[in-house]
Amino acid sequence: MRNTAIIVFVMAVIIGFAVTYTTKYKPAREQLPNPEIPSVPETPVATSTATSTSPATSTTSGPVGEETLIVATSPARDSLVKSPLKIEGRARGNWYFEASFPARLFDANGTQLAVVAVQAKGDWMTTEFVDFSGTLVFANPTTETGTLVLEKDNPSGLPEFDKSISIPVRFK
């Protein structure tokens, strides 16, 4: 009989703690941010539409001014290109995911001619610049001009983390 009384008492104490804990601390837990949703602030990317032979760059505005995220050195804006097209430049490490990011080539009609995963040439797990290169192989386009788009790799798929630069090109 005495063992039964002890077991009942222990059970009552455990239930009391459980009820107190769930009612007292539940609101605080609901206010915590979801750890699966990144808390990175959204920053728009401006892409230049100037036509020159200077490198294409993407910038983002932050509290301390402008910071360059990616610089494409080849091909230059409005340059004559043919297949295979060598893509080179440097990007901040956070532009990559698993040491790569997609590059897409479109004709003037918006038809995608090719896509390739451009590869980092060094340790991409940094906020510093990391050189990249890739080669696009594509069929002869039906238009005289097109656009090379270098996209920030966005494994989350969330549109607020999409960034890209567009480089106008001419086909040989």
DSSP file with accessible surface (Angstrom, degrees, kcal/mol):
  #  RESIDUE AA STRUCTURE BP1 BP2  ACC     N-H-->O    O-->H-N    N-H-->O    O-->H-N    TCO  KAPPA ALPHA  PHI   PSI    X-CA   Y-CA   Z-CA
    1    1 A M     >        0   0  196      0, 0.0     4,-1.7     0, 0.0     5,-0.1   0.000 360.0 360.0 360.0 -41.2    0.0    0.0    0.0
    2    2 A R  H  >  +     0   0  197      1,-0.2     4,-1.9     2,-0.2     5,-0.2   0.882 360.0  53.2 -64.1 -38.6    2.8    2.3    0.9
    3    3 A N  H  > S+     0   0  119      1,-0.2     4,-2.2     2,-0.2    -1,-0.2   0.879 106.8  52.6 -63.4 -37.1    4.5    1.8   -2.5
    4    4 A T  H  > S+     0   0   87      1,-0.2     4,-2.5     2,-0.2    -1,-0.2   0.911 107.8  51.0 -65.6 -41.1    1.3    2.7   -4.3
    5    5 A A  H  X S+     0   0   61     -4,-1.7     4,-2.4     2,-0.2    -2,-0.2   0.905 110.5  49.0 -64.3 -39.1    1.0    6.0   -2.3
    6    6 A I  H  X S+     0   0   86     -4,-1.9     4,-2.6     2,-0.2     5,-0.2   0.932 111.4  49.1 -66.7 -42.9    4.6    6.9   -3.3
    7    7 A I  H  X S+     0   0  108     -4,-2.2     4,-2.4     1,-0.2    -2,-0.2   0.923 111.9  48.6 -63.3 -43.4    4.0    6.1   -7.0
    8    8 A V  H  X S+     0   0   92     -4,-2.5     4,-2.3     2,-0.2    -1,-0.2   0.921 111.9  49.7 -63.2 -42.7    0.8    8.2   -7.0
    9    9 A F  H  X S+     0   0  142     -4,-2.4     4,-2.2     2,-0.2    -2,-0.2   0.934 111.7  47.5 -62.2 -46.4    2.6   11.1   -5.3
   10   10 A V  H  X S+     0   0   67     -4,-2.6     4,-2.4     1,-0.2    -2,-0.2   0.919 112.0  50.5 -61.9 -43.0    5.6   11.0   -7.8
   11   11 A M  H  X S+     0   0  103     -4,-2.4     4,-2.6    -5,-0.2     5,-0.2   0.905 109.4  51.0 -62.0 -41.8    3.1   10.8  -10.7
   12   12 A A  H  X S+     0   0   58     -4,-2.3     4,-2.5     2,-0.2    -1,-0.2   0.908 110.3  49.3 -63.6 -41.6    1.2   13.9   -9.4
   13   13 A V  H  X S+     0   0   57     -4,-2.2     4,-2.5     2,-0.2     5,-0.2   0.935 111.9  48.5 -63.8 -44.6    4.5   15.9   -9.0
   14   14 A I  H  X S+     0   0   98     -4,-2.4     4,-2.5     2,-0.2    -2,-0.2   0.940 112.9  47.3 -62.6 -44.4    5.5   15.0  -12.6
   15   15 A I  H  X S+     0   0  102     -4,-2.6     4,-2.6     1,-0.2     5,-0.2   0.914 110.8  53.1 -64.4 -39.6    2.1   15.9  -14.0
   16   16 A G  H  X S+     0   0   33     -4,-2.5     4,-2.4    -5,-0.2    -2,-0.2   0.931 110.7  45.9 -62.1 -44.4    2.2   19.2  -12.0
   17   17 A F  H  X S+     0   0  146     -4,-2.5     4,-2.8     2,-0.2     5,-0.2   0.913 112.4  51.4 -64.0 -41.4    5.6   20.1  -13.4
   18   18 A A  H  X S+     0   0   52     -4,-2.5     4,-2.4    -5,-0.2     5,-0.2   0.929 112.0  45.5 -62.9 -44.7    4.5   19.2  -16.9
   19   19 A V  H  X S+     0   0   80     -4,-2.6     4,-2.1     2,-0.2     5,-0.3   0.936 114.9  47.9 -65.7 -44.6    1.3   21.3  -16.7
   20   20 A T  H  X S+     0   0   80     -4,-2.4     4,-2.4    -5,-0.2     5,-0.3   0.938 113.3  48.2 -62.0 -44.9    3.2   24.3  -15.2
   21   21 A Y  H  X S+     0   0  117     -4,-2.8     4,-2.3     1,-0.2     5,-0.3   0.938 113.1  45.9 -63.4 -46.8    6.0   24.1  -17.8
   22   22 A T  H  X S+     0   0   69     -4,-2.4     4,-0.8    -5,-0.2    -1,-0.2   0.865 118.8  40.9 -70.1 -33.9    3.6   23.9  -20.8
   23   23 A T  H  < S+     0   0   97     -4,-2.1    -1,-0.2    -5,-0.2    -2,-0.2   0.866 120.0  42.7 -81.9 -33.3    1.4   26.7  -19.7
   24   24 A K  H  < S+     0   0  138     -4,-2.4     4,-0.3    -5,-0.3    -2,-0.2   0.896 125.1  29.7 -79.9 -39.2    4.1   29.0  -18.4
   25   25 A Y  H  X S+     0   0  105     -4,-2.3     4,-1.7    -5,-0.3    -3,-0.2   0.551  93.9  88.4-103.7  -6.8    6.7   28.7  -21.2
   26   26 A K  H  X S+     0   0  108     -4,-0.8     4,-1.9    -5,-0.3     3,-0.1   0.937  87.4  51.4 -61.8 -46.3    4.6   27.9  -24.3
   27   27 A P  H  > S+     0   0   66      0, 0.0     4,-1.0     0, 0.0    -1,-0.2   0.909 108.3  53.1 -60.2 -36.7    4.0   31.6  -25.3
   28   28 A A  H  4 S+     0   0   54     -4,-0.3     4,-0.5     1,-0.2     3,-0.5   0.905 108.2  50.0 -64.8 -39.2    7.7   32.3  -25.1
   29   29 A R  H >< S+     0   0  110     -4,-1.7     3,-1.0     1,-0.2    -1,-0.2   0.873 105.1  57.3 -67.5 -34.6    8.5   29.5  -27.4
   30   30 A E  H 3< S+     0   0  138     -4,-1.9    -1,-0.2     1,-0.2    -2,-0.2   0.781 101.9  57.3 -68.2 -22.1    5.9   30.6  -29.9
   31   31 A Q  T 3< S+     0   0  163     -4,-1.0    -1,-0.2    -3,-0.5    -2,-0.2   0.606  82.3 104.2 -85.4 -11.2    7.7   34.0  -30.2
   32   32 A L  S <  S-     0   0  121     -3,-1.0     2,-0.0    -4,-0.5    -3,-0.0  -0.429  80.9-105.9 -69.6 144.8   11.0   32.5  -31.2
   33   33 A P        -     0   0  108      0, 0.0    -1,-0.1     0, 0.0    -2,-0.1  -0.359  37.1 -99.2 -68.8 152.8   11.9   32.9  -34.9
   34   34 A N    >   -     0   0   82      1,-0.2     3,-1.5     4,-0.1     0, 0.0  -0.592  27.7-150.0 -71.7 119.2   11.7   29.9  -37.1
   35   35 A P  T 3  S+     0   0  124      0, 0.0    -1,-0.2     0, 0.0     4,-0.1   0.713  92.9  62.9 -68.7 -14.9   15.3   28.6  -37.5
   36   36 A E  T 3  S+     0   0  169      2,-0.1    -2,-0.1     1,-0.1     0, 0.0   0.631  91.1  74.0 -82.9 -13.3   14.5   27.2  -40.9
   37   37 A I  S <  S-     0   0  104     -3,-1.5    -1,-0.1     2,-0.0     0, 0.0  -0.891  87.9-126.6-102.5 117.6   13.8   30.7  -42.3
   38   38 A P        -     0   0   61      0, 0.0    -2,-0.1     0, 0.0    -4,-0.1  -0.308   7.6-148.2 -62.3 144.7   17.0   32.8  -42.8
   39   39 A S        +     0   0  119     -4,-0.1    -2,-0.0     2,-0.0     0, 0.0  -0.127  48.1 138.2-105.9  37.2   16.9   36.2  -41.1
   40   40 A V        -     0   0   92      1,-0.1     3,-0.0     3,-0.0     2,-0.0  -0.671  57.6-116.8 -82.5 129.5   19.1   37.9  -43.7
   41   41 A P        -     0   0  102      0, 0.0     2,-0.3     0, 0.0    -1,-0.1  -0.383  30.7-108.1 -67.1 146.2   17.8   41.4  -44.6
   42   42 A E        -     0   0  141     -2,-0.0   119,-0.1     1,-0.0   118,-0.0  -0.566  37.7-176.8 -75.9 132.0   16.7   41.8  -48.2
   43   43 A T        -     0   0   41    117,-0.4    19,-0.1    -2,-0.3     2,-0.1  -0.983  21.5-130.4-132.1 121.1   19.0   44.0  -50.3
   44   44 A P        -     0   0   97      0, 0.0    17,-0.7     0, 0.0     2,-0.5  -0.364  16.1-136.9 -70.2 150.6   18.2   44.9  -53.8
   45   45 A V  E     -A   60   0A  35    117,-0.2     2,-0.5    15,-0.2    15,-0.2  -0.925  11.3-150.4-109.0 128.2   20.8   44.4  -56.5
   46   46 A A  E     -A   59   0A  60     13,-1.9    13,-1.3    -2,-0.5     2,-0.5  -0.836   8.8-159.9 -96.7 132.9   21.3   47.1  -59.1
   47   47 A T  E     -A   58   0A  63     -2,-0.5     2,-0.2    11,-0.2    11,-0.1  -0.952  17.3-125.2-114.6 135.0   22.5   46.0  -62.5
   48   48 A S        -     0   0   58      9,-0.7   118,-0.2    -2,-0.5     9,-0.0  -0.492  16.0-168.6 -76.2 141.1   24.1   48.5  -64.9
   49   49 A T        +     0   0  131     -2,-0.2    -1,-0.1   118,-0.1   118,-0.0   0.252  45.1 128.5-110.2  11.0   22.6   48.9  -68.4
   50   50 A A        -     0   0   53      1,-0.1     2,-0.7    27,-0.0    -2,-0.0  -0.350  56.9-133.8 -65.7 145.9   25.5   50.9  -69.7
   51   51 A T        +     0   0  105     26,-0.0     2,-0.3    27,-0.0    -1,-0.1  -0.896  54.9 112.6-107.1 107.3   27.1   49.6  -72.9
   52   52 A S  S    S-     0   0   46     -2,-0.7    25,-0.2     2,-0.2    27,-0.1  -0.928  75.1-103.1-155.4 179.3   30.8   49.6  -72.7
   53   53 A T  S    S+     0   0  124     -2,-0.3     3,-0.1    23,-0.1    25,-0.0   0.296  80.9 116.1 -96.1  11.7   33.7   47.1  -72.6
   54   54 A S  S    S-     0   0   57      1,-0.1    23,-0.9    22,-0.1    -2,-0.2  -0.378  80.0 -83.9 -75.4 158.2   34.1   47.5  -68.9
   55   55 A P        -     0   0   65      0, 0.0     2,-0.4     0, 0.0    18,-0.2  -0.276  44.3-114.0 -61.0 146.8   33.6   44.5  -66.6
   56   56 A A  E     - B   0  72A   1     16,-1.4    16,-2.8    19,-0.3     2,-0.3  -0.665  41.2-176.6 -80.2 134.7   30.0   43.9  -65.6
   57   57 A T  E     - B   0  71A  50     -2,-0.4    -9,-0.7    14,-0.2     2,-0.4  -0.944  20.5-149.7-132.9 156.2   29.4   44.3  -61.9
   58   58 A S  E     -AB  47  70A   0     12,-1.6    11,-2.5    -2,-0.3    12,-0.9  -0.982  19.2-172.3-121.8 136.4   26.6   43.9  -59.4
   59   59 A T  E     -AB  46  68A  23    -13,-1.3   -13,-1.9    -2,-0.4     2,-0.4  -0.898  10.8-160.0-128.1 158.1   26.2   46.1  -56.4
   60   60 A T  E     -AB  45  67A  11      7,-1.3     7,-1.6    -2,-0.3     2,-0.4  -0.995  19.9-127.5-134.9 141.0   24.0   46.1  -53.3
   61   61 A S  E     + B   0  66A  71    -17,-0.7     5,-0.2    -2,-0.4    -2,-0.0  -0.745  35.3 164.6 -90.0 135.8   23.4   49.0  -51.0
   62   62 A G  E >   - B   0  65A  34      3,-1.9     3,-1.7    -2,-0.4   -19,-0.0  -0.752  55.1 -81.0-135.6-177.2   23.9   48.5  -47.3
   63   63 A P  T 3  S+     0   0  140      0, 0.0     3,-0.1     0, 0.0    -2,-0.0   0.770 128.3  46.4 -63.4 -22.3   24.2   50.7  -44.3
   64   64 A V  T 3  S-     0   0  149      1,-0.4     2,-0.3     3,-0.0    -3,-0.0   0.232 121.0 -96.4-105.3  14.8   27.9   51.4  -45.0
   65   65 A G  E <   -B   62   0A  37     -3,-1.7    -3,-1.9     2,-0.1    -1,-0.4  -0.736  69.6 -14.8 110.8-158.4   27.5   52.2  -48.7
   66   66 A E  E     -B   61   0A 141     -2,-0.3     2,-0.4    -5,-0.2    -5,-0.2  -0.635  51.8-170.0 -90.5 142.2   27.9   50.1  -51.9
   67   67 A E  E     -B   60   0A  88     -7,-1.6    -7,-1.3    -2,-0.3     2,-0.3  -0.995  21.9-128.2-130.8 126.4   29.6   46.7  -51.9
   68   68 A T  E     +B   59   0A  48     -2,-0.4    -9,-0.2    -9,-0.2     3,-0.1  -0.585  24.5 179.4 -75.1 133.2   30.5   44.9  -55.1
   69   69 A L  E     +     0   0A  11    -11,-2.5    23,-3.0     1,-0.3     2,-0.3   0.755  64.5  10.2-102.5 -34.7   29.3   41.3  -55.1
   70   70 A I  E     -BC  58  91A   0    -12,-0.9   -12,-1.6    21,-0.3     2,-0.4  -0.996  52.8-167.0-150.5 142.1   30.4   40.0  -58.5
   71   71 A V  E     -BC  57  90A   8     19,-3.4    19,-2.8    -2,-0.3     2,-0.6  -0.979   9.7-158.8-131.9 117.8   32.7   41.2  -61.3
   72   72 A A  E     +BC  56  89A   0    -16,-2.8   -16,-1.4    -2,-0.4    17,-0.3  -0.876  13.1 176.1 -97.1 120.2   32.6   39.5  -64.7
   73   73 A T  E     +     0   0A  69     15,-1.7    16,-0.2    -2,-0.6    -1,-0.1   0.686  57.9  70.8 -96.1 -22.2   35.8   40.1  -66.7
   74   74 A S  E    S+ C   0  88A  38     14,-2.0    14,-2.7     1,-0.3    -1,-0.3  -0.957  94.0  27.1-148.7 124.8   35.0   37.9  -69.6
   75   75 A P  S    S-     0   0    6      0, 0.0   -19,-0.3     0, 0.0    -1,-0.3   0.566  86.3-146.0 -83.9 156.0   32.9   38.4  -71.7
   76   76 A A    >   -     0   0   24      1,-0.1     3,-1.7    -3,-0.1   -23,-0.1  -0.413  39.0 -74.4 -77.6 160.9   32.8   42.2  -71.6
   77   77 A R  T 3  S+     0   0    5    -23,-0.9    92,-0.2     1,-0.3    -1,-0.1  -0.314 115.6   2.9 -57.9 136.7   29.6   44.0  -72.3
   78   78 A D  T 3  S+     0   0   47     90,-3.4    -1,-0.3     1,-0.2    91,-0.2   0.660  94.2 149.2  60.1  21.9   28.5   44.0  -75.9
   79   79 A S  E <   -d  169   0A  32     -3,-1.7    91,-2.7    89,-0.5     2,-0.4  -0.461  55.6-103.6 -81.3 158.3   31.5   41.9  -77.0
   80   80 A L  E     -d  170   0A  88     89,-0.2     2,-0.3    -2,-0.1    91,-0.2  -0.700  47.9-176.1 -79.4 127.4   31.3   39.5  -79.9
   81   81 A V  E     +d  171   0A   7     89,-3.0    91,-2.2    -2,-0.4     2,-0.3  -0.895  13.8 177.6-127.8 155.1   30.9   35.9  -78.6
   82   82 A K        -     0   0  128     -2,-0.3    58,-0.0     2,-0.2    89,-0.0  -0.945  41.8 -49.5-144.8 167.6   30.8   32.4  -80.1
   83   83 A S  S    S+     0   0   40     -2,-0.3    54,-0.2    55,-0.2     2,-0.1  -0.654 116.7  43.2 -84.7 137.0   30.6   28.9  -78.8
   84   84 A P  S    S-     0   0   86      0, 0.0     2,-0.6     0, 0.0    53,-0.2   0.561  83.9-164.7 -78.3 141.8   32.3   27.8  -76.6
   85   85 A L  E     - E   0 136A  10     51,-3.2    51,-2.7    -4,-0.1     2,-0.4  -0.859   8.9-145.9-101.0 117.4   32.0   30.9  -74.5
   86   86 A K  E     - E   0 135A  89     -2,-0.6     2,-0.5    49,-0.2    49,-0.2  -0.719  13.1-162.1 -83.9 128.2   34.6   31.3  -71.7
   87   87 A I  E     + E   0 134A   0     47,-3.4    47,-1.8    -2,-0.4     2,-0.3  -0.953  18.2 163.1-113.7 128.0   33.1   33.0  -68.6
   88   88 A E  E     +CE  74 133A  64    -14,-2.7   -14,-2.0    -2,-0.5   -15,-1.7  -0.975  13.0  97.9-143.1 157.0   35.5   34.5  -66.0
   89   89 A G  E     -CE  72 132A   7     43,-1.5    43,-2.5    -2,-0.3     2,-0.3  -0.982  56.9 -83.1 163.6-155.6   35.5   36.9  -63.2
   90   90 A R  E     -CE  71 131A  98    -19,-2.8   -19,-3.4    -2,-0.3     2,-0.3  -0.993  32.2-177.8-146.0 147.1   35.3   37.1  -59.4
   91   91 A A  E     -CE  70 130A   0     39,-2.3    39,-2.6    -2,-0.3   -21,-0.3  -0.975  36.5 -94.9-142.2 153.6   32.5   37.0  -56.9
   92   92 A R  E >   - E   0 129A  43    -23,-3.0     3,-2.4    -2,-0.3     4,-0.5  -0.365  43.4-111.1 -63.9 149.6   32.1   37.2  -53.2
   93   93 A G  G >  S+     0   0    2     35,-1.6     3,-1.3     1,-0.3    34,-0.2   0.817 115.7  62.9 -55.8 -32.4   31.9   33.8  -51.5
   94   94 A N  G 3  S+     0   0   83      1,-0.2    -1,-0.3    32,-0.2    33,-0.1   0.516  89.2  70.1 -76.6   0.7   28.3   34.3  -50.6
   95   95 A W  G <  S+     0   0    1     -3,-2.4    58,-2.2   -26,-0.2    -1,-0.2   0.748  96.3  67.3 -79.1 -25.1   27.4   34.4  -54.3
   96   96 A Y    <   -     0   0    9     -3,-1.3     2,-0.3    -4,-0.5     5,-0.2  -0.513  62.5-161.7 -92.0 162.0   28.2   30.7  -54.6
   97   97 A F  B >  S-F  100   0A  85      3,-2.2     3,-1.1    -2,-0.2    57,-0.1  -0.960  86.1  -7.4-139.3 126.2   26.6   27.6  -53.1
   98   98 A E  T 3  S-     0   0  126     -2,-0.3     3,-0.1     1,-0.2    -1,-0.0   0.897 131.2 -58.9  53.2  40.0   28.7   24.5  -53.0
   99   99 A A  T 3  S+     0   0   21     -6,-0.2    21,-2.7     1,-0.2     2,-0.3   0.650 119.9  76.7  69.4  21.2   31.4   26.4  -55.0
  100  100 A S  E <   -FG  97 119A  20     -3,-1.1    -3,-2.2    19,-0.2    19,-0.2  -0.967  48.8-170.8-150.4 167.0   29.2   27.1  -58.0
  101  101 A F  E     - G   0 118A   1     17,-1.5    17,-2.9    -2,-0.3     2,-0.2  -0.966  36.0 -96.4-152.7 156.6   26.5   29.3  -59.4
  102  102 A P  E     - G   0 117A  23      0, 0.0    49,-2.5     0, 0.0     2,-0.4  -0.533  26.8-166.7 -82.3 143.1   24.4   29.2  -62.6
  103  103 A A  E     -HG 150 116A   0     13,-2.6    13,-2.1    47,-0.2     2,-0.4  -0.997  10.8-169.0-122.4 130.7   25.2   31.1  -65.8
  104  104 A R  E     -HG 149 115A  66     45,-2.7    45,-3.3    -2,-0.4     2,-0.5  -0.965  10.8-152.6-124.6 139.3   22.5   31.3  -68.5
  105  105 A L  E     -HG 148 114A   0      9,-2.6     8,-3.4    -2,-0.4     9,-1.3  -0.947  17.0-177.0-113.5 128.0   22.8   32.5  -72.1
  106  106 A F  E     -HG 147 112A  50     41,-2.7    41,-2.4    -2,-0.5     6,-0.2  -0.918  19.8-132.2-120.6 149.1   19.7   33.9  -73.8
  107  107 A D  E >   -H  146   0A   8      4,-2.2     3,-2.0    -2,-0.3    39,-0.3  -0.326  44.8 -88.8 -86.2-179.7   19.1   35.1  -77.3
  108  108 A A  T 3  S+     0   0   58     37,-1.3    38,-0.1     1,-0.3    -1,-0.1   0.720 127.6  59.0 -65.7 -19.4   17.3   38.4  -78.0
  109  109 A N  T 3  S-     0   0  119      2,-0.1    -1,-0.3     1,-0.0     3,-0.1   0.455 119.9-107.5 -86.4  -2.1   13.9   36.5  -78.0
  110  110 A G  S <  S+     0   0   51     -3,-2.0     2,-0.4     1,-0.3    -2,-0.1   0.549  70.2 147.0  87.0   8.4   14.4   35.3  -74.5
  111  111 A T        -     0   0   77      1,-0.1    -4,-2.2     2,-0.0     2,-0.5  -0.653  51.7-123.5 -79.2 127.7   15.1   31.7  -75.5
  112  112 A Q  E     -G  106   0A  87     -2,-0.4    -6,-0.3    -6,-0.2     3,-0.1  -0.604  29.1-179.2 -74.3 122.6   17.6   30.0  -73.3
  113  113 A L  E     -     0   0A  43     -8,-3.4    26,-0.4    -2,-0.5     2,-0.3   0.790  62.3 -16.1 -90.3 -34.4   20.5   28.8  -75.4
  114  114 A A  E     -G  105   0A  13     -9,-1.3    -9,-2.6    24,-0.1    -1,-0.3  -0.983  50.0-156.1-165.3 159.2   22.6   27.2  -72.6
  115  115 A V  E     +G  104   0A  72     -2,-0.3     2,-0.3   -11,-0.2   -11,-0.2  -0.988  15.7 175.3-142.4 142.6   23.2   26.9  -68.9
  116  116 A V  E     -G  103   0A  40    -13,-2.1   -13,-2.6    -2,-0.3     2,-0.9  -0.989  34.9-117.3-145.0 150.5   26.3   25.9  -67.0
  117  117 A A  E     -G  102   0A  52     -2,-0.3     2,-0.3   -15,-0.2    18,-0.2  -0.826  33.3-144.9 -87.8 108.6   27.4   25.8  -63.4
  118  118 A V  E     -G  101   0A   0    -17,-2.9   -17,-1.5    -2,-0.9     2,-0.4  -0.590  18.2-137.9 -74.6 136.0   30.3   28.2  -63.1
  119  119 A Q  E     -GI 100 133A  95     14,-2.2    14,-1.9    -2,-0.3   -19,-0.2  -0.786   5.5-122.5-106.1 140.2   32.9   27.0  -60.6
  120  120 A A  E     - I   0 132A  18    -21,-2.7    12,-0.3    -2,-0.4     4,-0.1  -0.479  13.3-148.9 -69.7 144.8   34.9   28.8  -58.0
  121  121 A K  S    S+     0   0  122     10,-3.1     2,-0.2    -2,-0.2    11,-0.1   0.339  75.7  14.0 -97.1   4.1   38.6   28.5  -58.4
  122  122 A G  S    S-     0   0   41      9,-0.4     2,-0.6   -23,-0.1    -2,-0.1  -0.820 112.4 -33.1-154.1-165.0   39.3   28.6  -54.7
  123  123 A D        -     0   0  117     -2,-0.2   -30,-0.1     1,-0.2    -2,-0.1  -0.511  48.8-173.6 -67.8 113.2   37.8   28.4  -51.2
  124  124 A W        +     0   0   52     -2,-0.6     2,-2.1     1,-0.2   -28,-0.2   0.542  59.5  95.6 -88.7  -7.3   34.3   29.9  -51.6
  125  125 A M  S    S+     0   0  138    -31,-0.1     2,-0.3     2,-0.1    -1,-0.2  -0.409  72.5  81.7 -86.8  67.2   33.4   29.8  -47.9
  126  126 A T  S    S-     0   0   50     -2,-2.1   -32,-0.2     2,-0.2     4,-0.1  -0.936  80.0-124.6-154.1 168.0   34.4   33.4  -47.4
  127  127 A T  S    S+     0   0   88     -2,-0.3     2,-0.1   -34,-0.2     3,-0.1   0.402  86.0  93.7 -98.6  -1.0   33.0   36.9  -47.8
  128  128 A E  S    S-     0   0  113    -36,-0.1   -35,-1.6     1,-0.1    -2,-0.2  -0.312  92.0 -77.5 -81.8 171.8   36.0   37.9  -49.9
  129  129 A F  E     -E   92   0A  63    -37,-0.2     2,-0.4   -36,-0.1   -37,-0.2  -0.469  43.9-168.8 -71.2 141.7   36.3   37.7  -53.7
  130  130 A V  E     -E   91   0A  10    -39,-2.6   -39,-2.3    -2,-0.2    -6,-0.0  -1.000  22.8-120.3-131.8 127.7   36.9   34.2  -55.2
  131  131 A D  E     -E   90   0A  94     -2,-0.4   -10,-3.1   -41,-0.2    -9,-0.4  -0.335  33.1-170.4 -64.6 150.0   37.8   33.8  -58.9
  132  132 A F  E     +EI  89 120A   1    -43,-2.5   -43,-1.5   -12,-0.3     2,-0.3  -0.944  11.2 179.7-137.8 161.4   35.4   31.8  -61.1
  133  133 A S  E     +EI  88 119A  25    -14,-1.9   -14,-2.2    -2,-0.3     2,-0.3  -0.981   6.8 159.9-156.4 156.6   35.4   30.3  -64.6
  134  134 A G  E     -E   87   0A  10    -47,-1.8   -47,-3.4    -2,-0.3     2,-0.4  -0.963  27.4-130.8-167.6 163.9   33.1   28.3  -66.7
  135  135 A T  E     -E   86   0A  62     -2,-0.3     2,-0.5   -49,-0.2   -49,-0.2  -0.990  13.0-156.9-131.4 125.0   32.5   27.4  -70.4
  136  136 A L  E     -E   85   0A   2    -51,-2.7   -51,-3.2    -2,-0.4     2,-0.5  -0.882   4.5-163.8-100.2 128.4   29.1   27.6  -72.2
  137  137 A V        +     0   0  105     -2,-0.5     2,-0.3   -53,-0.2   -22,-0.2  -0.952  22.1 163.9-110.3 127.0   28.6   25.5  -75.3
  138  138 A F        -     0   0   18     -2,-0.5   -55,-0.2   -24,-0.1   -24,-0.1  -0.969  36.3-109.1-144.1 157.9   25.6   26.6  -77.4
  139  139 A A        -     0   0   77    -26,-0.4   -26,-0.0    -2,-0.3     0, 0.0  -0.361  58.6 -72.9 -78.8 164.0   24.1   26.2  -80.8
  140  140 A N        -     0   0  154     -2,-0.1    -1,-0.1     1,-0.1     2,-0.1  -0.391  56.3-130.8 -60.0 123.9   24.1   29.0  -83.4
  141  141 A P        -     0   0   28      0, 0.0    -1,-0.1     0, 0.0     5,-0.0  -0.345   3.3-135.6 -75.4 160.5   21.5   31.6  -82.2
  142  142 A T  S    S+     0   0  124     -2,-0.1     2,-0.3     2,-0.0    -2,-0.1   0.454  85.7  65.0 -93.0  -4.0   18.8   32.9  -84.5
  143  143 A T  S    S-     0   0   25      2,-0.1    28,-0.1     1,-0.1     3,-0.0  -0.794  78.4-131.0-116.1 163.0   19.3   36.5  -83.2
  144  144 A E  S    S+     0   0  166     -2,-0.3    27,-2.8    26,-0.1     2,-0.3   0.704  89.3  38.1 -83.4 -22.1   22.3   38.9  -83.5
  145  145 A T  E     + J   0 170A  70     25,-0.3   -37,-1.3   -65,-0.0     2,-0.3  -0.821  61.7 159.9-127.2 166.8   22.3   39.8  -79.8
  146  146 A G  E     -HJ 107 169A   3     23,-2.4    23,-2.5    -2,-0.3     2,-0.4  -0.913  30.6-106.5-164.3-169.6   21.7   38.1  -76.5
  147  147 A T  E     -HJ 106 168A  48    -41,-2.4   -41,-2.7    -2,-0.3     2,-0.5  -0.997  10.4-151.0-141.1 131.0   22.2   38.3  -72.7
  148  148 A L  E     -HJ 105 167A   0     19,-2.9    19,-3.1    -2,-0.4     2,-0.5  -0.894  20.1-161.6 -97.8 125.3   24.5   36.3  -70.4
  149  149 A V  E     -HJ 104 166A  16    -45,-3.3   -45,-2.7    -2,-0.5     2,-0.6  -0.954   8.2-163.7-114.7 121.8   22.9   36.1  -66.9
  150  150 A L  E     -HJ 103 165A   0     15,-2.3    15,-2.0    -2,-0.5     2,-0.4  -0.931  17.7-160.9-103.3 115.8   25.1   35.3  -63.9
  151  151 A E  E     - J   0 164A  53    -49,-2.5     2,-0.3    -2,-0.6    13,-0.3  -0.813  21.1-120.1-104.4 138.3   22.8   34.3  -61.0
  152  152 A K        -     0   0   45     11,-2.9    11,-0.3    -2,-0.4     2,-0.2  -0.560  43.8-108.7 -66.5 131.0   23.6   34.2  -57.3
  153  153 A D        -     0   0   37    -58,-2.2    -1,-0.1    -2,-0.3   -52,-0.0  -0.503  39.8-175.5 -67.9 129.8   23.0   30.6  -56.3
  154  154 A N    >   +     0   0   25     -2,-0.2     3,-1.3     1,-0.1    -1,-0.1  -0.734  14.1 172.0-130.3  80.5   19.9   30.4  -54.2
  155  155 A P  T 3  S+     0   0   81      0, 0.0    -1,-0.1     0, 0.0    -2,-0.0   0.748  76.9  65.7 -65.9 -18.9   19.3   26.9  -52.9
  156  156 A S  T 3  S-     0   0   58      2,-0.1    -2,-0.0     1,-0.1     0, 0.0   0.793  93.1-143.1 -71.0 -27.7   16.4   28.2  -50.7
  157  157 A G    <   +     0   0   57     -3,-1.3    -1,-0.1     1,-0.3     5,-0.1   0.455  50.7 142.4  77.8  -0.5   14.3   29.1  -53.7
  158  158 A L    >   -     0   0   59      1,-0.1     3,-1.9     3,-0.1    -1,-0.3  -0.611  51.4-140.8 -78.1 126.6   13.0   32.2  -51.9
  159  159 A P  G >  S+     0   0   92      0, 0.0     3,-1.6     0, 0.0    -1,-0.1   0.776  96.0  68.8 -62.1 -25.0   12.7   35.1  -54.4
  160  160 A E  G 3  S+     0   0   76      1,-0.3  -117,-0.4  -118,-0.0    -2,-0.0   0.685 100.0  50.4 -69.0 -13.3   13.9   37.7  -51.9
  161  161 A F  G <  S+     0   0   25     -3,-1.9     2,-0.3  -119,-0.1    -1,-0.3   0.360  83.7 116.2-102.8   4.1   17.4   36.0  -52.1
  162  162 A D    <   +     0   0   99     -3,-1.6     2,-0.3    -4,-0.2  -117,-0.2  -0.566  35.2 162.8 -73.4 133.7   17.5   36.1  -55.9
  163  163 A K        +     0   0   28    -11,-0.3   -11,-2.9    -2,-0.3     2,-0.3  -0.983   3.0 157.7-145.6 150.3   20.3   38.3  -57.4
  164  164 A S  E     - J   0 151A  44     -2,-0.3     2,-0.4   -13,-0.3   -13,-0.2  -0.987  28.7-137.3-162.7 163.2   21.8   38.4  -60.8
  165  165 A I  E     - J   0 150A   0    -15,-2.0   -15,-2.3    -2,-0.3     2,-0.4  -0.964  17.3-146.6-125.3 149.1   23.7   40.4  -63.3
  166  166 A S  E     - J   0 149A  45     -2,-0.4   -17,-0.2   -17,-0.2  -118,-0.0  -0.967   8.3-166.6-117.6 132.0   23.0   40.6  -67.0
  167  167 A I  E     - J   0 148A   0    -19,-3.1   -19,-2.9    -2,-0.4     2,-0.2  -0.960  17.2-138.8-120.1 111.4   25.7   41.1  -69.6
  168  168 A P  E     - J   0 147A  35      0, 0.0   -90,-3.4     0, 0.0   -89,-0.5  -0.495  28.9-179.2 -68.9 137.8   24.6   42.0  -73.1
  169  169 A V  E     -dJ  79 146A   1    -23,-2.5   -23,-2.4   -91,-0.2     2,-0.4  -0.910  23.1-137.2-133.4 161.9   26.5   40.2  -75.9
  170  170 A R  E     -dJ  80 145A 111    -91,-2.7   -89,-3.0    -2,-0.3     2,-0.3  -0.960  23.4-129.3-118.4 141.6   26.6   40.0  -79.7
  171  171 A F  E      d   81   0A  22    -27,-2.8   -89,-0.2    -2,-0.4   -91,-0.1  -0.686 360.0 360.0 -94.1 142.1   26.9   36.8  -81.5
  172  172 A K              0   0  157    -91,-2.2    -1,-0.0    -2,-0.3   -92,-0.0  -0.509 360.0 360.0 -78.5 360.0   29.4   36.1  -84.3
